[in-house]
Amino acid sequence: MKRDAEVLMAVRARAKGKTQEQAAAKSGMSVRTLRKYEQAAQLPSQLTGPRTYRTRRNPFAADWSWVVTQLERDPALQATTLFRLLSEQHPDRYTPAQLRTLQKHIAVWRAQYGPEREVIFPQVHRPAEMAQSDFTAMNDLGITIAGSAFPHLLFHLVLVYSNVEAVQLCLSESFEALAEGIEHGLWRLGGVPERHRTDHLSAAIKPLDRPTRAEWTQRYLALMNHYGMIPDTNNVGVAHENGDVEQSHHRFKVAVDQAVRVRGSRDFDTQQAYVRFLDEVVTQRNRTRKARFLEEQAYLKPLPATPLRPAQELRVRVSRFSTIRVLNNTYSVPSRLIGSRLTVRVRADQVEVYQGTVKLDTLPRLVGTGGCAIDYRHLSWSLVRKPGAFAHYRYRDELFPSLVFRRVYDRLSDALPARADREYVRLLHLAASTSEAEVEAAMHLVLEAGNLPTFDPVRDLVRHPAPVVAPPLSSPVLDLAVYDRLIGGGQ
């Protein structure tokens, strides 16, 4: 069969007045062939139709009805699975090279009779029309803080038109984390879009019997009203309706993974250092969207005068155990507050304790329920007076600030079982009244020396630390004869 280029060459020659014999000779074809294409007024590619016949026998003809039955029963079955089953049923009928043939046959069957698939409809977005947000887990990246695993989430806010984004580190999907993430994102982006869409988070939407109707919580509505945004949500179980932020989750995690690979380590000295690292990744990604963001920025509504800084405010009473209960978690406070009524403001990652308008303390917020955060400094004075209470104290494990303190207690329990509790609580009191780091270092020195880490030797080391003795240094003897011989040999 001739190619289109050859026929076109003959056609152009005929247009210049050449005879059929001359045009055919010029394009390398016979006069009869050229006459055929002139009469048809079509190119070779236009005369070629799809093949309607088979060039070889269908090797799956005998078992094709069984294959179709399996596909109709479960369309998700793969060709490799069906081919393996056929090979087990008829080991002498099929060879591994025929797998590709079966895959082609199944692809044709699915194109003709397969189930309908869900269609994704591309959307047209207007500048400043909507922001989407959601939480995403970062545990798969293996980030560590000072060598310890750091399970955490990120709150991710994305402007749909420009895809400019902002992230906020958080430890749970609480309302406080949602509110602080929204505020952080809006103030970082410098404006407010018309709508805000989120997933069906319990922090924003009340659970209802009818899932098709969303009812917002009062706190979430107050947050939206403060910023003048219209709340919006996707349908239950339809994640692609929040597709911009879902896709940004994946892309952002890939960017963070690549950045830590370039960095050469997934370990960070502090949580603040990790937050700065994330901010650098966000800034770098947003630079590529600068043009569309400048266009969108002109349509964003202005921010309010001040951030809302929402917090859940609770009134609690300090128990006789010197603890308070906040959202089903237990926190210790100084014993001088026993019996007092305190105001607690719960934020995303911390709990602020107030007496009236005076802030007394800031405690790290516990994730989940049923946890406890006991600070030995709050209890050490009472423990010294009642050392017998230590052995069966409900939160005793919380009174070991580090592994060194645990080793010391175990060593004391083995050597002095009758005095171990008394000696250990005196060491805790010493750490509370001086310096935990110095007491820990002193206990470590006593253990390394093979001595028993009781209160007296540790206290003596803390009060009178061993002087640091510089190692003796001798004056070096320089022998220049080697250089004399070298120079002399060179001459």
C-alpha positions in Angstrom: 0.0 0.0 0.0 1.2 3.4 -0.9 1.7 6.1 1.7 -0.2 9.4 1.7 3.0 11.4 1.0 3.6 9.4 -2.3 0.0 10.0 -3.5 0.2 13.7 -2.6 3.4 14.0 -4.6 1.6 12.6 -7.7 -1.4 14.8 -7.1 0.8 17.9 -7.1 2.6 16.8 -10.2 -0.8 16.3 -12.0 -1.8 19.8 -10.8 1.3 21.2 -12.6 0.2 19.7 -15.9 2.1 16.4 -15.9 0.5 13.3 -17.5 -0.5 10.3 -15.4 2.6 8.4 -16.7 4.9 11.2 -15.6 3.2 11.8 -12.3 3.2 8.1 -11.5 6.9 7.7 -12.4 7.8 10.8 -10.2 6.0 9.3 -7.2 7.2 5.7 -7.7 3.9 4.0 -8.4 2.2 2.4 -11.4 -0.3 4.3 -13.6 -3.0 1.9 -12.6 -2.4 2.7 -8.9 -2.4 6.4 -9.5 -5.6 6.1 -11.5 -7.3 4.3 -8.6 -6.6 7.1 -6.1 -7.6 9.8 -8.6 -10.9 8.1 -9.2 -11.5 7.6 -5.4 -10.4 11.2 -4.6 -9.1 9.9 -1.3 -5.7 9.2 0.3 -4.5 5.7 1.3 -5.2 6.4 5.0 -8.8 7.3 4.1 -9.4 4.1 2.2 -8.2 1.9 5.0 -10.9 0.7 7.3 -10.8 -1.3 10.6 -10.2 -5.0 10.2 -13.3 -7.1 10.8 -11.8 -10.5 10.6 -9.5 -12.5 12.9 -6.0 -13.4 11.8 -5.8 -16.4 14.2 -8.0 -18.6 16.3 -9.2 -17.2 19.6 -7.5 -19.4 22.3 -10.1 -18.5 24.9 -13.2 -19.4 22.8 -13.9 -22.5 24.8 -13.8 -20.8 28.2 -15.0 -17.3 27.3 -18.5 -17.8 28.6 -17.0 -18.8 32.0 -14.9 -15.6 31.9 -17.9 -13.4 31.1 -19.9 -15.1 33.9 -17.1 -14.2 36.4 -16.9 -10.6 35.2 -20.6 -10.1 35.4 -20.6 -11.5 39.0 -17.7 -9.2 40.1 -16.5 -6.6 37.5 -13.5 -5.8 39.7 -11.9 -9.2 39.0 -8.5 -8.7 37.2 -7.4 -10.6 34.1 -4.4 -12.0 36.0 -6.7 -13.6 38.6 -9.0 -15.1 35.9 -6.0 -16.3 33.9 -4.5 -18.0 37.0 -7.8 -19.8 37.6 -8.0 -20.9 34.0 -4.5 -22.2 34.1 -5.3 -24.2 37.2 -8.5 -25.7 35.6 -6.8 -26.5 32.3 -3.0 -26.7 32.8 -2.3 -28.0 29.3 -4.5 -25.5 27.4 -2.8 -22.2 28.2 0.7 -20.7 28.3 1.9 -17.6 30.3 2.4 -15.8 27.0 -1.4 -15.8 26.4 -2.1 -13.5 29.5 -1.8 -10.4 27.3 -4.4 -11.8 24.9 -6.9 -12.4 27.7 -6.3 -8.8 29.1 -7.1 -7.4 25.6 -10.3 -9.5 25.4 -11.4 -8.4 28.8 -10.7 -4.7 28.0 -12.9 -5.0 24.9 -15.7 -6.6 27.0 -15.5 -3.9 29.7 -15.7 -1.2 27.0 -18.9 -2.8 25.6 -20.6 -4.3 28.7 -18.7 -3.1 31.8 -20.3 -1.2 34.6 -20.7 2.6 34.4 -18.0 4.5 36.2 -18.2 7.7 38.2 -17.5 10.9 36.2 -15.6 13.7 37.8 -16.8 17.1 36.5 -14.2 19.8 36.2 -15.3 23.0 37.9 -14.9 26.7 37.1 -13.8 28.7 40.1 -14.0 32.4 40.6 -11.3 34.4 42.5 -12.0 34.5 46.3 -15.0 32.3 45.9 -14.0 29.5 48.3 -11.4 28.1 50.7 -11.3 24.4 51.5 -9.8 22.9 54.6 -9.2 19.6 56.2 -6.9 17.7 58.6 -4.3 15.2 57.3 -2.1 12.8 59.3 1.6 13.1 58.8 2.7 10.0 60.6 3.7 8.1 57.5 6.6 10.6 56.9 8.4 9.3 60.1 9.2 12.7 61.6 10.9 12.6 65.0 11.6 15.3 67.5 14.9 14.9 69.4 15.0 11.3 68.4 11.4 10.5 69.6 8.5 9.6 67.3 6.2 12.6 66.7 2.7 11.6 65.7 0.8 14.7 64.6 -1.7 16.2 62.2 -1.7 19.2 59.9 -4.6 21.5 59.4 -4.5 22.4 55.7 -6.3 25.5 54.2 -6.3 26.1 50.4 -7.8 28.9 48.3 -9.5 27.0 45.5 -8.8 29.6 42.7 -5.1 30.1 43.2 -4.3 27.0 45.3 -2.3 29.1 47.7 -2.1 27.2 50.9 -1.4 27.5 54.6 -0.8 24.8 57.2 -1.0 24.6 61.0 0.5 21.9 63.2 -2.0 20.2 65.5 -2.4 17.1 67.6 -6.1 16.3 67.2 -9.2 17.2 65.2 -10.7 19.4 67.9 -12.7 22.5 67.4 -9.9 24.6 68.8 -7.5 23.1 66.2 -10.0 23.8 63.5 -10.5 27.4 64.6 -6.9 28.2 65.1 -6.0 26.6 61.8 -8.6 28.7 60.0 -7.4 31.9 61.7 -3.8 31.1 61.0 -4.5 30.5 57.4 -6.6 33.6 56.8 -4.2 35.9 58.5 -1.3 34.4 56.6 -3.1 34.8 53.3 -4.1 38.3 54.2 -7.8 38.1 53.3 -11.1 36.3 53.6 -12.9 34.4 50.8 -16.6 34.2 50.4 -17.2 30.6 51.4 -15.4 28.0 53.6 -15.9 24.3 52.9 -14.9 21.6 55.3 -15.5 17.9 55.7 -18.2 16.5 58.0 -16.1 17.2 61.1 -17.8 16.8 64.5 -16.0 20.0 65.5 -18.1 21.9 63.0 -21.3 19.9 62.3 -23.7 18.3 64.7 -24.4 14.6 64.1 -27.9 14.2 62.7 -30.3 11.4 61.9 -30.6 12.7 58.4 -27.1 12.9 56.9 -28.3 15.0 53.9 -28.9 18.0 56.1 -26.0 19.7 57.9 -26.5 21.6 61.1 -23.6 23.7 62.2 -22.4 24.0 65.8 -22.9 27.3 67.5 -19.1 27.8 68.0 -18.4 27.1 64.3 -21.1 29.5 63.2 -19.7 32.2 65.5 -16.3 31.7 63.9 -17.7 32.0 60.4 -19.8 35.1 61.3 -16.7 36.7 62.8 -14.9 36.4 59.5 -17.9 36.9 57.3 -17.7 33.5 55.5 -20.5 31.3 54.5 -20.0 27.8 55.9 -20.2 24.9 53.4 -19.6 21.2 53.4 -19.4 18.3 51.0 -21.8 15.4 50.9 -21.2 12.6 53.4 -18.6 10.1 52.0 -17.9 12.1 48.8 -14.4 13.3 49.4 -13.8 14.5 45.9 -16.2 17.4 46.5 -13.4 18.7 48.7 -11.0 17.8 46.0 -8.7 20.8 46.0 -7.5 20.3 49.5 -7.5 16.5 49.2 -5.1 16.8 46.3 -3.1 19.4 48.1 -2.7 17.0 51.0 -1.0 14.5 48.7 1.2 17.1 46.9 2.2 18.7 50.2 3.3 15.4 51.8 5.4 14.6 48.7 7.0 18.0 48.9 7.8 17.6 52.6 9.1 14.1 52.0 11.4 15.4 49.3 12.6 18.3 51.5 13.5 16.0 54.4 15.4 13.7 51.9 17.4 16.7 50.7 17.9 17.7 54.3 19.3 14.3 55.1 17.4 13.7 58.3 13.9 13.4 59.5 14.8 14.4 63.0 14.3 17.9 64.4 15.8 19.4 67.6 12.5 21.0 68.6 8.9 21.2 67.5 9.5 24.9 66.7 12.3 23.9 64.3 9.9 21.5 62.6 7.2 24.2 62.3 9.8 26.6 60.7 10.7 23.8 58.3 7.0 23.4 57.3 6.7 27.1 56.8 9.6 27.1 54.4 8.0 24.3 52.3 4.7 26.2 52.2 6.5 29.5 51.2 8.3 27.7 48.4 5.2 26.0 47.1 3.2 29.3 47.2 5.8 31.1 45.0 4.8 29.0 42.0 1.2 30.4 42.4 2.0 34.0 42.8 0.5 35.2 39.6 -3.0 33.7 40.3 -2.8 34.7 43.9 -2.2 38.4 43.0 -5.3 38.2 40.8 -7.3 36.6 43.6 -6.0 38.9 46.3 -7.9 41.8 44.8 -11.2 40.0 45.5 -10.5 38.8 49.0 -12.5 40.5 51.8 -10.5 42.4 54.5 -9.7 40.7 57.7 -11.4 41.8 61.0 -9.6 44.2 63.3 -8.3 41.4 65.6 -8.2 37.6 65.5 -10.9 35.8 67.5 -8.6 33.4 69.3 -11.4 31.1 70.2 -11.0 28.9 73.3 -13.4 26.6 75.2 -13.7 28.2 78.7 -14.5 25.9 81.6 -14.9 26.4 85.4 -13.1 23.7 87.4 -12.4 23.1 91.1 -9.0 21.9 92.3 -9.5 18.6 94.1 -7.8 17.6 97.3 -5.5 15.5 95.1 -4.1 18.8 93.7 -5.6 17.9 90.3 -8.2 19.3 87.9 -10.4 17.5 85.4 -10.5 19.1 81.9 -12.4 17.4 79.1 -12.0 13.9 80.8 -8.3 14.3 81.3 -6.4 14.9 84.6 -3.9 17.7 85.2 -1.9 18.5 88.3 -1.7 22.1 89.6 0.3 23.6 92.6 -1.0 22.3 95.9 -1.7 25.8 97.2 -4.7 25.9 94.8 -6.5 23.0 96.4 -10.1 23.9 96.9 -10.0 26.9 94.5 -12.3 27.5 91.6 -10.3 28.2 88.5 -11.1 29.3 84.9 -9.6 27.0 82.3 -9.3 28.0 78.6 -8.7 25.0 76.4 -6.8 25.8 73.1 -5.6 23.5 70.4 -2.4 22.4 72.0 -2.4 23.9 75.5 -4.6 24.5 78.5 -4.4 27.9 80.2 -5.2 28.1 83.9 -6.6 31.4 85.3 -7.5 32.7 88.8 -9.8 35.5 87.9 -8.0 37.4 85.1 -4.5 36.3 86.2 -2.9 33.5 84.2 -1.3 31.0 86.7 0.0 28.3 84.3 0.0 26.9 80.8 -0.1 23.2 80.5 0.3 21.0 77.3 -3.1 19.7 76.2 -3.6 16.0 76.3 -4.9 14.2 73.2 -8.0 12.0 73.7 -9.6 11.2 77.0 -8.5 9.3 80.1 -5.0 10.7 80.1 -3.1 12.4 82.9 -0.3 15.0 83.1 1.2 15.0 86.6 4.1 17.4 87.4 6.1 16.2 90.3 7.0 19.8 91.2 3.3 20.3 92.3 3.4 17.3 94.7 7.0 17.1 95.9 6.5 19.0 99.2 3.6 16.7 100.2 5.4 13.6 99.1 8.3 14.4 101.3 6.0 14.5 104.3 4.1 11.4 103.2 6.7 9.1 101.4 4.6 6.0 102.1 2.0 7.3 99.7 4.4 7.0 96.7 4.3 3.2 96.4 0.6 2.9 95.5 0.0 6.4 94.1 -2.4 6.2 91.2 -0.2 8.3 88.9 3.1 7.0 90.2 4.5 6.4 86.7 4.1 10.1 86.0 6.6 10.9 88.8 9.6 9.6 86.8 10.8 12.6 84.8 13.3 10.6 82.8 14.8 7.1 82.5 17.6 8.1 84.9 15.1 8.7 87.6 13.5 5.4 86.9 16.9 3.6 87.1 17.6 5.3 90.4 14.3 4.1 91.9 14.8 0.6 90.7 18.3 0.5 92.1 17.1 1.9 95.4 14.3 -0.7 95.5 16.7 -3.5 95.0 19.3 -2.3 97.6 17.0 -0.6 100.2 13.5 -1.9 99.8 12.4 -0.4 103.1 13.8 3.1 102.4 13.5 3.3 98.6 10.3 5.4 98.5 11.6 7.8 101.1 15.0 8.3 99.4 13.4 8.7 95.9 10.8 11.3 97.0 13.6 13.3 98.7 15.5 13.3 95.3 12.3 14.5 93.6 12.0 17.3 96.1 15.7 18.2 95.5 15.0 18.3 91.7 11.9 20.5 92.3 13.8 22.9 94.6 17.0 23.2 92.6 17.4 22.0 89.0 16.2 18.8 87.5 19.0 18.7 85.0 21.7 19.0 87.8 20.0 16.4 89.9 19.8 14.0 86.9 23.5 14.6 86.1 24.5 14.0 89.7 22.4 10.7 89.9 24.0 9.6 86.6 27.5 10.2 88.0 26.7 8.2 91.2 25.3 5.3 89.1 28.4 5.3 86.8 30.7 5.2 89.9 28.9 2.1 91.1 27.6 3.7 94.2 24.1 3.7 95.6 22.2 6.9 94.5 20.7 7.9 97.9 19.8 11.5 98.8 23.0 12.5 100.5 25.6 11.8 97.8 23.4 13.3 95.1 22.7 16.4 97.2 26.5 16.9 97.8 27.2 16.7 94.1 24.5 19.2 93.3 25.7 21.6 96.0 29.4 21.1 95.4 29.9 19.8 91.9 33.2 18.0 91.2 35.8 20.5 89.8 36.6 20.0 86.2 40.3 19.2 86.0 42.0 20.0 82.8 44.2 17.2 81.5 48.0 17.9 81.7 49.5 19.1 78.4 53.2 18.6 77.6 55.1 21.0 75.4 55.8 19.5 72.0 59.3 18.9 70.9 60.0 20.1 67.4 62.7 18.3 65.5 63.7 20.4 62.5 66.5 18.1 61.3 64.0 16.3 59.1 63.3 19.4 57.2 67.1 20.1 56.9 67.6 16.7 55.4 64.7 17.3 53.0 66.0 20.6 51.8 69.6 19.3 51.5 68.4 16.3 49.4 66.5 18.6 47.2 69.7 20.7 46.5 
